[in-house]
Structure formats: C-alpha cells, structure tokens
C-alpha cells in the first residue's frame, strides 16, 4: 500500500542549470507536474521531505500548489551519478479510481532447500493497479523449494485489484544447486596433488630421520 504524503510545492519562476543549482542549494528540488491533458507545471518541492517520501516505492503524493491540490506519483527521479542527490522529479497526476501501470519490486522471502540458491531473473513486475492503492512491493516465498523449481510471473499472487502486465510466462525466480566451474575443479585438483606431494615428502623425511636414529 502506497503512502499518502503531502508536499507543499512552490511555482518555479527561474529556469536553467544555474537556477536549478540555486534551488537545490536552498533545500528545494525542481520538479514538473503533468498528466490528464493539463499543461506541465514546473514547481519546487521541499528537499528533505521529498527525499524521505521517495524512499517509498510508488508513493502517492498530495501536492499542494496555492489553492490547488493534486494527487501524483513519481514517474522519474533524476539523481547526480556521483553524489546521488536528487536533481529533478517528474510527477504524474492521477485520479481516484483510475488504474495505472507501474513497476513493483519483487521481494524474496524464506529459504530454499539446504544447499540450493535462488536466482532472481526479474527484480520487478509490471502491474496495472488503482492509482490510490499502489503496492510498494510483492513478496514471493521460496521456502523449501528444491533444485529445478521455477516461479513464473503468472504464478505470483498479486495484491487485490491488481492485474499482471508482465508476460505470465516470464521466469522470475529459479532454484539451483551451485556447481564448481572447470577452473575451480582444476584448482581443487592441483591443491589435492600439492597436499599429497607434501604429505609424501613429510613421510619420506620422517622415515629418513628414523633411519638416522637407528644408525
């Protein structure tokens, strides 16, 4: 279930890289609000509140701008590639009752059979869900699954009211037993040979010492 978070936006009147840098330095994040046939509205969001809100996947925002209020979700978040600070946010206006397509993260829970591992082939699923009831994630249990077990998208239980958009035949999780590579096996064989050689050398040395003592 998404969080309903209120953010007080301000109209953005200055544009360009310099203006954006000044806004971020002042604790604000440039954003654009669009959707439902309206012209894009450029705004500034409170930096700290927005950063905390965006930690929730598919969070539902209540954006206030003057006397107007809109419900919106973040469709794109641009971050600095080095410092990872938020540089810009695209907000999509949504309405109560409508359904939209979103990506929802897959969270693996439980442990597969001892000695096996799981491979997550798809880290998210695309679903169609009510804009005001978007899930943050979907849990998929692998408890007790044995080697060769596979879970496809169509086999995963979705939140009530959601529909799968991802191909139902798409492989999401596979269970397997780790196998050593040829290089690992060669290394292991070489280690065994070295150990055997050292053991033989130690035995020969011990025998030679014994012979010396008898003399």
Buried (B, 14 or more C-beta within 10 A) or exposed (E): EBBEBEBBBEEBEEEEEEBBEEBBEEEBBBBBBBBEEEEEBBBBBBBEBBBEBBEBBBBBBEBEBEEEEBBBBBBEBEEEEEEEEBBBBBBBBBEEEEBBEBEBBBEBEEEBBEEBEBEBBBEBBBBBBBBBBBBBBBEBBBEEBEEEBBBBBEEBEBBEEBEBBBEEEBBBBBBBEEEEEEEEEEEEEEEEEEEEEEEEEEEEEEEEEEEEEEE
